[in-house]
C-alpha cells in the first residue's frame, strides 16, 4: 500500500464511518478501484484507521466524555455496547465468513437503502431530544439494533444505531449523536482486538513503514471525520434519511452488477 492509497482509504473511512451508508462497502469498492491487494497489513489498516474517527468524536463532544460527574452517560454506553461485544465474539466465524462474501455485503447495502427511504415516516413522533433523557432501557434497545450491522455486514453500524434510536423515540439529531457516542467503545473494542490479533499472529507486519502509514491514515481519518460529523448532523436534521437511501440503492446496485460481471473486491 502506497502513501497515496493510504490517504484515499482514510478519507473514505472518515467520510463514511458515521454516515448510514456502510464504510465496509465503500472501503471495499475503493480498494478494488485502487488495485490494493489483500494482505495482512491492508486488513489491519482498514480496521485500525477507525481509531482516528474515535478520537474525532471524543474531541467534538469532549464535554460529554470528560464530565466524570455524570456516571449515567458512561453506563448507558456500556449497556448499549454489551450486545455487540457478546454477539461479536459469539458470531466471529460467521462475521469473518460474510466479510469474505462481497456480493452479500453489496446486497445488504442495496436493500438497506430501501429501508432508509421510509425511516422518517415510520418514526416521526420523537419525545427524547437530549442524551440525559435517554433511559437505560432505550440504551439497551439501541445496542440490540446495532447487532444488525454485525449480523449483516454492509448494513452500516451508524444506520442501525440511529434507526434504533429513532425507534426508541429519539429525535434524529439525538439518535445520531448517541450513535456517535456508542461508536467510541464499539470501534475501540474492534481496534484493540484487531491490533492484538495481528501482533500475536503476524508481529513482523508492524514495520516502521507500516506504522507510519497507520499513523497517517488515522490522522487523515480524524480530520475528515470531524468535518463529516458536523455536516451529517446539519443535513440529517434538515433533510432526514431519504437521500442516503437513494444513494445506497445506486451504489449497492452498482456493486452487485460489478461483482456479477466477474470483478472482485478486497474486503478487509
Rosetta silent file (secondary structure, phi, psi, omega in degrees, C-alpha in Angstrom):
SEQUENCE: XXXXXXXXXXXXXXXXXXXXXXXXXXXXXXXXXXXXXXXXXXXXXXXXXXXXXXXXXXXXXXXXXXXXXXXXXXXXXXXXXXXXXXXXXXXXXXXXXXXXXXXXXXXXXXXXXXXXXXXXXXXXXXXXXXXXXXXXXXXXXXXXXXXXXXXXXXXXXXXXXXXXXXXXXXXXXXXXXXXXXXXXXXXXXXXXXXXXXXXXXXXXXXXXXXXXXXXXXXXXXXXXXXXXXXXXXXXXXXXXXXXXXXXXXXXXXXXXXXXXXXXXXXXX
SCORE:     score description
SCORE:     0.000 S_00000001
   1 L     0.000  128.850 -179.644    0.000    0.000    0.000 S_00000001
   2 L   -87.123  170.960  178.297    1.383    3.369   -1.028 S_00000001
   3 H   -62.024  -43.769 -179.767    1.092    6.652    0.868 S_00000001
   4 H   -62.411  -43.599  178.225   -1.460    7.984   -1.654 S_00000001
   5 H   -62.383  -41.281  178.945   -3.566    4.823   -1.369 S_00000001
   6 H   -61.936  -42.069  179.976   -3.450    5.049    2.431 S_00000001
   7 H   -64.816  -43.209 -178.873   -4.635    8.673    2.332 S_00000001
   8 H   -64.081  -46.189  178.486   -7.506    7.879   -0.050 S_00000001
   9 H   -60.488  -40.600  179.943   -8.720    4.934    2.034 S_00000001
  10 H   -65.670  -37.472  177.040   -8.522    7.101    5.171 S_00000001
  11 H   -63.601  -44.228  178.413  -10.583    9.841    3.522 S_00000001
  12 H   -61.427  -44.092  178.096  -13.252    7.288    2.584 S_00000001
  13 H   -61.297  -46.540 -178.443  -13.257    5.935    6.149 S_00000001
  14 H   -61.260  -37.046 -179.921  -13.518    9.411    7.655 S_00000001
  15 H   -75.327  -43.518 -168.729  -16.480   10.309    5.452 S_00000001
  16 H   -92.313  -16.612 -173.800  -18.426    7.054    5.647 S_00000001
  17 L   -58.467  -39.312 -174.409  -17.868    5.781    9.205 S_00000001
  18 L  -105.061    1.446  174.586  -20.613    7.912   10.750 S_00000001
  19 L   -93.799  151.107 -176.616  -22.930    8.118    7.742 S_00000001
  20 L   -80.873   49.554 -173.966  -25.624    5.426    7.279 S_00000001
  21 L  -128.478    7.405  175.860  -24.063    4.166    4.044 S_00000001
  22 L    74.700   99.739  176.792  -21.657    1.373    5.153 S_00000001
  23 H   -67.549  -31.891  179.341  -17.985    2.189    5.474 S_00000001
  24 H   -60.265  -49.478 -179.603  -17.176   -1.501    4.816 S_00000001
  25 H   -62.558  -40.265 -177.464  -18.773   -1.450    1.381 S_00000001
  26 H   -71.518  -38.537  177.919  -17.173    1.837    0.429 S_00000001
  27 H   -70.331  -31.697  176.340  -13.674    0.860    1.521 S_00000001
  28 H   -64.960  -46.279  179.630  -14.049   -2.429   -0.356 S_00000001
  29 H   -64.000  -43.415  179.885  -15.020   -0.597   -3.544 S_00000001
  30 H   -62.778  -41.730  178.871  -12.240    1.965   -3.097 S_00000001
  31 H   -61.416  -39.192  179.533   -9.668   -0.776   -2.519 S_00000001
  32 H   -67.050  -43.524 -179.661  -10.765   -2.504   -5.719 S_00000001
  33 H   -62.837  -38.325 -178.366  -10.582    0.708   -7.747 S_00000001
  34 H   -80.363  -10.646  179.654   -7.100    1.446   -6.365 S_00000001
  35 L    72.919   30.328  179.838   -5.937   -2.100   -7.058 S_00000001
  36 L   -78.759  125.876 -178.960   -4.871   -2.757   -3.468 S_00000001
  37 L   -79.179  147.410  178.378   -4.068   -6.421   -2.928 S_00000001
  38 L   -69.721  129.926  178.916   -5.480   -8.307    0.029 S_00000001
  39 L  -156.156  171.555  178.213   -2.843   -8.789    2.734 S_00000001
  40 H   -59.747  -40.641 -177.027   -2.430   -8.889    6.489 S_00000001
  41 H   -71.877  -39.562  179.356   -1.471   -5.223    6.537 S_00000001
  42 H   -63.276  -37.890  175.571   -4.352   -3.975    4.365 S_00000001
  43 H   -62.383  -45.661  179.225   -6.762   -5.792    6.682 S_00000001
  44 H   -63.232  -42.598 -178.175   -5.043   -4.227    9.694 S_00000001
  45 H   -62.075  -49.052 -178.051   -5.026   -0.784    8.087 S_00000001
  46 H   -62.618  -37.004 -179.782   -8.723   -0.791    7.221 S_00000001
  47 H   -76.357  -33.110 -170.221   -9.670   -1.964   10.709 S_00000001
  48 H   -96.817  -11.046  174.271   -7.325    0.321   12.636 S_00000001
  49 L   -74.622   -3.471  172.113   -7.785    3.694   10.939 S_00000001
  50 H   -65.079  -22.590 -178.894  -11.071    3.686   12.836 S_00000001
  51 H   -59.229  -39.423  178.845   -9.016    4.868   15.803 S_00000001
  52 H   -62.772  -38.945  179.614   -8.750    8.323   14.252 S_00000001
  53 H   -70.107  -31.165  175.249  -12.517    8.556   13.864 S_00000001
  54 H   -61.229  -46.864 -179.591  -12.949    7.555   17.514 S_00000001
  55 H   -61.870  -35.150 -179.795  -10.755   10.467   18.574 S_00000001
  56 H   -62.080  -39.091  178.570  -12.776   12.842   16.387 S_00000001
  57 H   -65.848  -44.732 -179.373  -15.934   12.014   18.342 S_00000001
  58 H   -62.886  -39.230  179.614  -14.191   12.499   21.685 S_00000001
  59 H   -67.051  -45.823 -177.449  -12.768   15.852   20.553 S_00000001
  60 H   -67.067  -34.160 -176.763  -16.093   17.138   19.200 S_00000001
  61 L  -117.970   41.748 -174.372  -18.051   16.004   22.270 S_00000001
  62 H   -62.310  -30.590  179.002  -15.319   16.349   24.879 S_00000001
  63 H   -62.729  -35.374  177.437  -17.691   17.915   27.397 S_00000001
  64 H   -70.009  -48.418 -172.546  -19.725   14.697   27.390 S_00000001
  65 H   -76.164  -21.267 -177.821  -16.786   12.325   27.589 S_00000001
  66 L  -106.810    7.669  176.490  -14.844   14.292   30.199 S_00000001
  67 L   -90.613   82.574 -173.272  -17.737   15.079   32.530 S_00000001
  68 L   -70.881   -7.901  178.080  -16.914   12.357   35.049 S_00000001
  69 L   -74.628  -24.191 -178.447  -19.637   13.547   37.409 S_00000001
  70 L   -98.696   80.241 -177.423  -22.298   12.114   35.091 S_00000001
  71 H   -64.549  -27.783 -177.104  -21.667    8.417   35.519 S_00000001
  72 H   -60.519  -31.983  179.515  -25.006    7.588   33.863 S_00000001
  73 H   -61.855  -46.353  179.894  -23.598    8.647   30.469 S_00000001
  74 H   -68.320  -35.499  179.770  -20.846    6.020   30.640 S_00000001
  75 H   -67.712  -38.214  176.558  -23.264    3.407   31.960 S_00000001
  76 H   -61.238  -43.965  179.238  -25.634    3.997   29.037 S_00000001
  77 H   -64.391  -40.249  179.598  -22.788    3.493   26.581 S_00000001
  78 H   -63.432  -43.911  179.608  -21.684    0.340   28.395 S_00000001
  79 H   -63.711  -42.437 -179.480  -25.213   -1.099   28.320 S_00000001
  80 H   -69.212  -28.409 -178.399  -25.592   -0.259   24.624 S_00000001
  81 H   -77.681  -29.727 -173.481  -22.177   -1.759   23.871 S_00000001
  82 H   -54.237  -48.255 -179.678  -22.797   -5.110   25.599 S_00000001
  83 H   -56.405  -43.463 -179.387  -24.939   -6.790   22.880 S_00000001
  84 H   -65.852  -39.910 -179.822  -22.321   -6.074   20.197 S_00000001
  85 H   -63.603  -44.280 -177.835  -19.485   -7.264   22.434 S_00000001
  86 H   -69.263  -51.612 -176.893  -21.260  -10.524   23.253 S_00000001
  87 H   -69.682  -33.977  178.807  -22.599  -11.319   19.778 S_00000001
  88 H   -59.302  -40.301  178.038  -19.377  -10.172   18.097 S_00000001
  89 H   -72.747  -41.624 -176.918  -17.440  -12.831   19.976 S_00000001
  90 H   -66.201  -37.787 -175.061  -20.149  -15.458   19.556 S_00000001
  91 L  -106.849   25.683 -175.831  -20.527  -14.942   15.802 S_00000001
  92 H   -57.284  -43.816 -179.180  -16.901  -14.220   14.914 S_00000001
  93 H   -64.338  -39.949  177.917  -16.662  -17.100   12.430 S_00000001
  94 H   -62.490  -44.999 -178.502  -19.915  -16.024   10.762 S_00000001
  95 H   -62.601  -45.824  179.772  -18.718  -12.431   10.513 S_00000001
  96 H   -61.600  -38.417 -179.479  -15.340  -13.440    9.039 S_00000001
  97 H   -67.606  -43.450 -179.075  -17.087  -15.676    6.508 S_00000001
  98 H   -67.515  -36.350  179.633  -19.551  -12.970    5.431 S_00000001
  99 H   -64.818  -16.609  176.793  -16.777  -10.397    5.144 S_00000001
 100 L   -96.990   11.556  179.123  -15.238  -12.654    2.516 S_00000001
 101 L  -122.158   81.006 -175.484  -18.519  -12.592    0.546 S_00000001
 102 H   -56.373  -35.049 -178.166  -18.636   -9.180   -1.163 S_00000001
 103 H   -62.665  -39.083  177.916  -21.896   -9.948   -3.001 S_00000001
 104 H   -60.405  -46.018 -179.674  -23.704  -10.436    0.322 S_00000001
 105 H   -63.074  -40.875  179.300  -22.453   -7.055    1.559 S_00000001
 106 H   -63.391  -40.471  179.629  -23.487   -5.378   -1.709 S_00000001
 107 H   -65.969  -42.163  178.292  -27.000   -6.845   -1.445 S_00000001
 108 H   -63.955  -41.257  177.176  -27.337   -5.680    2.179 S_00000001
 109 H   -59.586  -44.449 -179.130  -26.127   -2.217    1.163 S_00000001
 110 H   -65.064  -52.707 -177.382  -28.715   -2.151   -1.637 S_00000001
 111 H   -66.221  -34.460  177.933  -31.679   -3.424    0.390 S_00000001
 112 H   -62.224  -26.896  177.847  -30.794   -1.186    3.351 S_00000001
 113 H   -62.548  -40.029  178.833  -31.268    1.795    1.063 S_00000001
 114 H   -64.491  -36.095  177.613  -34.977    0.988    0.677 S_00000001
 115 H   -61.747  -42.041 -178.126  -35.301    0.852    4.465 S_00000001
 116 H   -67.323  -21.256  178.985  -33.865    4.362    4.802 S_00000001
 117 L   -66.020  -23.403 -173.302  -36.478    5.713    2.397 S_00000001
 118 L  -114.976   -4.043 -176.395  -39.201    5.106    4.984 S_00000001
 119 H   -57.509  -43.938 -177.601  -37.471    5.644    8.329 S_00000001
 120 H   -63.935  -30.884  178.882  -38.552    9.271    8.645 S_00000001
 121 H   -78.718  -36.361 -178.122  -42.220    8.302    8.111 S_00000001
 122 H   -69.432  -40.619 -174.194  -42.143    5.368   10.495 S_00000001
 123 L  -118.615   71.206 -173.439  -40.565    7.210   13.422 S_00000001
 124 L  -111.296   15.326  179.339  -41.965   10.727   13.170 S_00000001
 125 L  -129.939   64.372 -177.939  -43.137   11.361   16.732 S_00000001
 126 L   -72.198  149.118  177.793  -39.973   11.714   18.841 S_00000001
 127 L  -125.962   -6.439 -177.524  -40.177   12.629   22.505 S_00000001
 128 E  -116.282  114.744 -178.546  -36.496   12.485   23.528 S_00000001
 129 L  -122.543   14.644  175.649  -34.252   15.332   22.378 S_00000001
 130 L  -139.537  145.387  177.412  -31.447   15.167   24.963 S_00000001
 131 H   -59.720  -35.082 -177.986  -28.966   12.452   25.868 S_00000001
 132 H   -60.915  -24.333 -177.990  -29.821   12.998   29.529 S_00000001
 133 H   -91.432   -2.112  176.885  -33.388   11.798   28.843 S_00000001
 134 L   -75.446  126.691 -179.011  -32.287    8.519   27.272 S_00000001
 135 L   -85.937  169.460  176.575  -33.080    5.685   29.674 S_00000001
 136 H   -65.513  -33.575  177.362  -31.030    2.553   30.284 S_00000001
 137 H   -66.102  -43.624  175.740  -33.775    0.586   28.538 S_00000001
 138 H   -56.773  -44.838 -178.213  -33.510    2.888   25.499 S_00000001
 139 H   -60.441  -43.061 -179.676  -29.748    2.332   25.511 S_00000001
 140 H   -62.932  -42.385 -179.439  -30.140   -1.443   25.555 S_00000001
 141 H   -66.682  -37.567  176.332  -32.527   -1.393   22.621 S_00000001
 142 H   -63.030  -40.204  176.492  -30.193    0.818   20.616 S_00000001
 143 H   -63.070  -36.943  177.644  -27.428   -1.671   21.377 S_00000001
 144 H   -66.788  -40.328  177.015  -29.659   -4.515   20.172 S_00000001
 145 H   -62.641  -32.927  179.484  -30.318   -2.634   16.943 S_00000001
 146 H   -59.873  -24.076 -179.811  -26.562   -2.289   16.498 S_00000001
 147 H   -61.721  -24.286  178.578  -26.456   -6.066   16.073 S_00000001
 148 H   -57.233  -36.896 -178.411  -27.964   -5.607   12.603 S_00000001
 149 H   -76.462  -18.565  178.162  -24.607   -4.267   11.420 S_00000001
 150 H   -86.968  -44.441 -179.232  -22.785   -7.255   12.928 S_00000001
 151 H   -72.218  -34.034 -178.779  -25.102   -9.970   11.647 S_00000001
 152 L  -122.451   77.650  177.745  -25.474   -8.248    8.264 S_00000001
 153 L   -53.386  133.596 -174.121  -22.156   -6.582    7.310 S_00000001
 154 L   107.275  -15.622  179.032  -22.921   -3.779    4.887 S_00000001
 155 L   -69.728  -34.929 -179.231  -25.996   -2.655    6.805 S_00000001
 156 L    96.646  118.053  177.736  -23.976    0.137    8.472 S_00000001
 157 H   -60.262  -41.573 -179.903  -23.375    0.478   12.192 S_00000001
 158 H   -62.990  -45.985  179.455  -24.426    4.105   12.024 S_00000001
 159 H   -60.907  -44.789 -177.236  -27.700    3.302   10.220 S_00000001
 160 H   -62.084  -45.342 -176.403  -28.540    0.518   12.664 S_00000001
 161 H   -75.360  -34.414  177.440  -27.971    2.591   15.797 S_00000001
 162 H   -69.283  -42.637  176.091  -29.660    5.745   14.502 S_00000001
 163 H   -61.328  -41.528  177.227  -32.714    3.754   13.398 S_00000001
 164 H   -60.424  -41.278  178.215  -32.679    2.063   16.797 S_00000001
 165 H   -64.896  -42.705  179.258  -32.602    5.447   18.491 S_00000001
 166 H   -67.219  -35.160  175.979  -35.469    6.786   16.424 S_00000001
 167 H   -63.785  -27.674  177.333  -37.471    3.631   17.135 S_00000001
 168 L   -90.982   16.206  173.636  -36.956    4.468   20.812 S_00000001
 169 L    73.624   25.720  171.179  -38.435    7.947   20.130 S_00000001
 170 E   -82.997  147.659  173.271  -35.173    9.912   19.988 S_00000001
 171 L   -66.043  163.122  179.796  -35.068   12.845   17.595 S_00000001
 172 H   -57.059  -44.095 -177.610  -32.902   12.391   14.502 S_00000001
 173 H   -64.881  -46.223 -178.891  -30.215   14.651   15.949 S_00000001
 174 H   -66.753  -39.077  178.286  -30.173   12.964   19.358 S_00000001
 175 H   -64.382  -41.628  179.610  -30.204    9.492   17.791 S_00000001
 176 H   -65.112  -43.261 -179.053  -27.290   10.423   15.528 S_00000001
 177 H   -66.367  -39.404  178.050  -25.253   11.865   18.402 S_00000001
 178 H   -66.812  -33.313  175.224  -25.844    8.818   20.588 S_00000001
 179 H   -61.913  -40.728  176.692  -24.750    6.690   17.635 S_00000001
 180 H   -62.749  -45.628 -179.398  -21.509    8.700   17.557 S_00000001
 181 H   -59.534  -45.292 -177.385  -21.034    8.217   21.309 S_00000001
 182 H   -66.651  -24.461  178.302  -21.644    4.468   21.023 S_00000001
 183 H   -62.429  -29.312 -175.379  -19.073    4.264   18.226 S_00000001
 184 H   -61.939  -57.552  178.407  -16.314    5.035   20.727 S_00000001
 185 H   -68.828  -33.786 -177.846  -16.466    1.817   22.804 S_00000001
 186 H   -66.253  -51.348 -178.865  -17.590   -0.275   19.823 S_00000001
 187 H   -71.990  -32.424  177.870  -14.821    0.802   17.456 S_00000001
 188 H   -64.304  -39.989  177.850  -12.259    0.942   20.266 S_00000001
 189 H   -63.769  -44.042  179.009  -13.015   -2.691   21.085 S_00000001
 190 H   -65.156  -39.487  178.761  -12.679   -3.708   17.438 S_00000001
 191 H   -61.848  -48.536 -177.570   -9.471   -1.680   17.133 S_00000001
 192 H   -63.955  -42.619 -178.916   -7.865   -3.265   20.207 S_00000001
 193 H   -66.081  -42.793  179.878   -8.829   -6.797   19.190 S_00000001
 194 H   -62.640  -44.301 -178.765   -7.568   -6.345   15.628 S_00000001
 195 H   -64.998  -41.672 -179.499   -4.256   -4.901   16.793 S_00000001
 196 H   -66.096  -44.878  179.960   -3.768   -7.649   19.378 S_00000001
 197 H   -61.469  -41.261  179.816   -4.615  -10.464   16.939 S_00000001
 198 H   -67.134  -44.067  179.680   -2.219   -9.067   14.360 S_00000001
 199 H   -61.155  -38.197 -177.813    0.557   -8.566   16.896 S_00000001
 200 H   -73.889  -40.127 -173.951    0.089  -12.115   18.161 S_00000001
 201 H   -95.866  -32.864 -177.273   -0.133  -13.843   14.779 S_00000001
 202 L  -138.625   64.138 -176.516    1.899  -11.593   12.461 S_00000001
 203 H   -62.131  -24.179 -177.913    4.198   -9.324   14.511 S_00000001
 204 H   -69.961  -15.551 -177.446    6.508   -8.804   11.524 S_00000001
 205 H   -72.139  -21.351 -177.322    3.824   -6.811    9.700 S_00000001
 206 L   -86.294   63.617  176.016    4.296   -3.862   12.068 S_00000001
 207 L   -76.769  168.425  179.640    7.350   -2.470   10.318 S_00000001
 208 H   -59.477  -41.662  179.620    8.399    1.161   10.703 S_00000001
 209 H   -63.355  -44.782 -178.820    6.927    1.964    7.268 S_00000001
 210 H   -67.379  -36.601  177.129    3.605    0.293    8.048 S_00000001
 211 H   -64.374  -38.130  177.168    3.352    2.018   11.422 S_00000001
 212 H   -64.429  -39.635  177.574    3.887    5.347    9.649 S_00000001
 213 H   -64.823  -40.466  177.742    1.068    4.505    7.212 S_00000001
 214 H   -62.888  -43.386  179.314   -1.217    3.631   10.130 S_00000001
 215 H   -63.088  -43.066  179.074   -0.385    6.921   11.852 S_00000001
 216 H   -64.191  -44.945  179.906   -1.009    8.870    8.649 S_00000001
 217 H   -60.353  -41.979  179.509   -4.281    7.051    7.996 S_00000001
 218 H   -67.572  -37.373  178.376   -5.547    7.766   11.496 S_00000001
 219 H   -64.799  -46.910  179.706   -4.612   11.437   11.232 S_00000001
 220 H   -64.455  -44.532  178.594   -6.398   11.854    7.899 S_00000001
 221 H   -59.979  -39.862  178.449   -9.418    9.877    9.115 S_00000001
 222 H   -60.772  -49.725 -176.886   -9.568   12.042   12.237 S_00000001
 223 H   -66.149  -42.730 -179.020   -9.558   15.331   10.294 S_00000001
 224 H   -68.435  -40.109 -178.231  -12.076   14.170    7.695 S_00000001
 225 H   -63.322  -35.712  178.622  -14.416   12.643   10.291 S_00000001
 226 H   -59.739  -44.716  178.625  -14.657   15.934   12.202 S_00000001
 227 H   -67.874  -43.078 -177.266  -15.965   17.665    9.084 S_00000001
 228 H   -63.139  -41.494 -179.356  -18.202   14.720    8.137 S_00000001
 229 H   -62.441  -47.915 -179.625  -19.845   14.527   11.562 S_00000001
 230 H   -61.869  -44.697 -178.817  -20.719   18.241   11.607 S_00000001
 231 H   -66.023  -39.496 -178.663  -22.039   18.164    8.037 S_00000001
 232 H   -64.434  -45.467  179.784  -24.046   14.975    8.669 S_00000001
 233 H   -59.012  -45.314  179.983  -25.790   16.366   11.743 S_00000001
 234 H   -62.583  -47.000 -177.968  -26.785   19.522    9.857 S_00000001
 235 H   -66.456  -45.777 -177.038  -28.010   17.606    6.796 S_00000001
 236 H   -62.673  -41.615 -179.435  -29.834   14.914    8.776 S_00000001
 237 H   -61.742  -38.440 -176.662  -31.657   17.454   10.957 S_00000001
 238 H   -85.165  -38.609 -168.287  -32.934   19.338    7.904 S_00000001
 239 H  -118.284  -14.692  179.515  -33.487   16.602    5.326 S_00000001
 240 L    78.047 -156.996 -169.510  -33.684   13.208    7.000 S_00000001
 241 L   -97.414  -12.897 -168.735  -32.607    9.853    5.565 S_00000001
 242 H   -56.254  -43.802 -178.798  -34.159    9.700    2.103 S_00000001
 243 H   -60.716  -38.744  178.183  -31.110   10.991    0.208 S_00000001
 244 H   -67.427  -33.402  177.256  -28.914    8.384    1.925 S_00000001
 245 H   -63.516  -48.457  178.527  -31.440    5.714    0.965 S_00000001
 246 H   -62.182  -39.171  179.910  -31.298    6.606   -2.718 S_00000001
 247 H   -62.508  -44.730 -179.824  -27.511    6.784   -2.552 S_00000001
 248 H   -63.069  -39.985 -179.832  -27.265    3.293   -1.036 S_00000001
 249 H   -61.798  -45.334 -179.105  -29.582    1.861   -3.684 S_00000001
 250 H   -65.303  -49.512 -178.294  -27.473    3.284   -6.512 S_00000001
 251 H   -66.532  -42.081  179.550  -24.116    2.249   -5.014 S_00000001
 252 H   -61.828  -42.642  179.102  -25.415   -1.156   -3.931 S_00000001
 253 H   -64.704  -40.573  177.440  -26.816   -1.866   -7.390 S_00000001
 254 H   -59.889  -44.885 -179.328  -23.531   -0.798   -8.971 S_00000001
 255 H   -64.639  -39.587  179.595  -21.602   -3.156   -6.694 S_00000001
 256 H   -62.456  -47.283  178.875  -23.946   -6.059   -7.429 S_00000001
 257 H   -64.041  -41.740  179.632  -23.548   -5.587  -11.185 S_00000001
 258 H   -57.133  -44.766 -177.369  -19.795   -5.059  -10.739 S_00000001
 259 H   -75.022  -38.692 -177.716  -19.438   -8.364   -8.887 S_00000001
 260 H   -72.663  -14.029  177.054  -21.793  -10.386  -11.096 S_00000001
 261 L   -95.679   16.021  171.284  -19.807   -9.374  -14.173 S_00000001
 262 L    97.068    2.254  178.147  -16.710  -11.118  -12.867 S_00000001
 263 L   -85.083  166.767 -178.315  -14.931   -8.359  -10.961 S_00000001
 264 L  -131.530  157.394  177.824  -13.700   -8.786   -7.404 S_00000001
 265 L  -125.171  144.097  173.714  -13.443   -6.714   -4.269 S_00000001
 266 L   -96.622  111.188  179.833  -10.938   -6.857   -1.435 S_00000001
 267 L  -114.147  109.736  178.551  -12.926   -6.633    1.809 S_00000001
 268 L    47.672    0.000    0.000  -10.798   -6.495    4.938 S_00000001
